[in-house]
Amino acid sequence: MTEEQRRHVLVVGAQCTAMGVLSRLEEAARSLHSVLTDPALGACAVRTGDHPSLLVSAALKPEDVRNAVREAVCRARDDNAVLVVALLGHGFTAPQQADLYYMVADSTTGSIGSAVHVGQLLTEAVDEPGVEGVVALVDTCHAAGATPDARGIAGGVRAGRTRLSVLTAAAADQAARDMRLTFAVVDVLRQGVTGAGPLVYADAKLTEELRERIVGQVVGRFEYDNDPFAADGLWLARNARSAPGSGGGVVGPAGRQDLEEAVALWRAGTRLPARLTRSALEELHTFARRSEVADAADPVWHDRVTEVVATLLGCCEIVTLLNTVFAEVLTSDLLRAARQLSGLPPEAEGAELLRDIVEYAALRMPKLDESPWKLPARFVAALALLAGENEVDARLREWAWKTGVVTDFNDALAELARRREQGELRLVVSLAGALNDWPDEVDAWLVGGGERLPVHERFRCESADQRGVGRAIGTALKWARGRLPTPEQLVNVDVAAPAHLLASWQPEEDKVGLRRLGVNHTVVVRWSGRMDPMEESAEMNDAARKALRDMAACTSAPVDWIGASVLKDRQRLEQDLETGRYDTAVGLDHHPEALHDVLEQLLPYAPIILWPRPDARPGDERLQAQVERHWQSLPAGFAEAYRKRWSAGHGVCKACLGEVRAVWHDEAWLEFCRPFEQRVVASPEEEL
């Protein structure tokens, strides 16, 4: 494994028959696992198969838990890795004792042999030679009893030369409720910790954050550190709120990886500083350019080191320039929008957005014999367009001239301006009249076509069925194209429909003319209920706007994945919805039989709903990982994923983004819906 991957995780969620079902256990376990395996946060490796990194079941036995932990320990040992272990569920302590026993399916409080001794489990894990340390999270009643005896660790085969951090949900004589610790940890890691630096540790600062969020339980921690030779601190996750300039200095993950590889092959045994500053890069550049150095080392890799360092120094100049030129407008949202407009992949984003995007563009994207500044020039052009200035700043043009990419920069400005205008143009098709089955007619609006207000038209369906709707959409497309001046093209199509159609219909797959609608159009599916002129619509859409703003600050996908156990208790789910528990993005980890009913319940509350296709494997972590990976490109990214799914090579794909369905309400859609919720006049065309 690479240095960035040397972290393993095991999240266990066990139900216990004798103690009653924990309704939010599965949701909590999956949310925690998602955060801990997010490359930008927990950075732990995902495992599937016989020994997965997420183990949630109502039928676990004590040996299942011990074997799962043992397997995770072996993986960490083999990779000299840190292991993160989370135990979620029920726990008890024996009379006159403080040791915690983790309960599984058939455990009872009257038999310690029916449960798992947590302290012993953690002691054995940290005592395994090769394991770089263990971070444990215990969310059970009496959780403080999980902390092992330090003398037991010191007396092990490693003589105590190891590290352990434990977060506990409650005092040894106290109950823990509703998975509060787990959900609080997930929220804190997604939002970040102010002033904590680039990494979040299970330390006093994190404990303080958790105690502010959790009432009625005493959150505690235990720390043991007796390994003076550990390479890194025992961190829980990267800090989503890390201040710019902290962490890796001026060099991000891509740059460090390339530089370490080149230096190692140039001069074996040479180590780079933990934090690469600009002055350190300049010193290395000067050192590498000395002729006598090249004589004593591999000349090919000497040239590669010089090239990488020069590129990284150039990236520093771009970052400084952009921070200066766009000082008043530069935000995370602007950077992400520029990344997407310029065509750079979501992987380009890192802990420090500007630095990591520029670095990725310069090091990962250039083709053979292509200037490393061609793709950064495209990104700079996207920023210049999105910043809203009438004229491109002279300093940006000077940079393009100095780096030899004037033509590339100007070409990008022209192309991206056309693409941006095209992106603002879209056709909205509404099937709101389909009360029970398919509608007799569809409404269409052309948005962004040059008119002051969107133009509206209504089209009759030849038949009140899917075929008739498809033909009506084709007629609407022809109508919209006829209103556009040459050479404008209509690419974006929003299709709004009631829940009963959303549950079974894939509009991008309908044949419209010669091809499927999604072949040449980016189709985004919406819920027509947000267009209803009802009293609750304004409140519902305002709540969605707030949720979208909150989600925009997240570095990872802010999706709450819920399983069958949550959907089974519909009354509890409704209560959670009413109290704001699910008000951002909700993902179903399976395809429920009553999907229509589930969507009816969720759509008024969550602006984004995701679920797998009917033939997807229930609880498939790989689909969730696909959503995490492509989050910043969504919802438009679904269009390309569906096209790939239609290709001949899709048969060998085990899990891809094309297996995920979505109903997506973004800011643009909510603004389109605003006149409906105001209901100032009767007809839609006059309202808009």
Summary of the structure (lengths in Angstrom):
residues: 688
radius of gyration: 27.7
end to end distance: 55.8
largest distance: 83.5
contacts: 2278
relative contact order: 0.07
helix: 46%
strand: 16%
